Amino acid sequence: MIDFKVEHFFSDGVYSRKMTIPKGVKVPTHKHKFNHMSILASGKVLVKVDGKITEYTGPAQLEITKDQVHEVFALEESVWFCIHATDVTDPDCIDHELIHESELS
């Protein structure tokens, strides 16, 4: 199992997940229930959204639209943030709130 060094941050209805993605590692394919912002703070990644691949070099910001299948592949070690509007503040429950159940393992 890959250690993404995940950190969780919560503030007044906003949730941010910080991941450090090692070079050559892919974040598993999934889709969200709601639109959200993603920020590549540093590094270089390929983002595949509904089959279309785009390269980003940090710092960069993008919107991931709900129900779009997406994945992130790190071309070099990268720091990635996903930012969601939610009142859930329990890291153990947050994926069930934001990610389609069929995508959770």
Buried (B, 14 or more C-beta within 10 A) or exposed (E): EEEBEEEEEBEEEEBBBBBBBBEEBBBEEBBBBEEBBBBBBBBBBBBBBEEEEEEBEBEBEBEBEEEBBBBBBBBBBBBBBBBBEBEBEEEEEBBEBBBBEEBEE
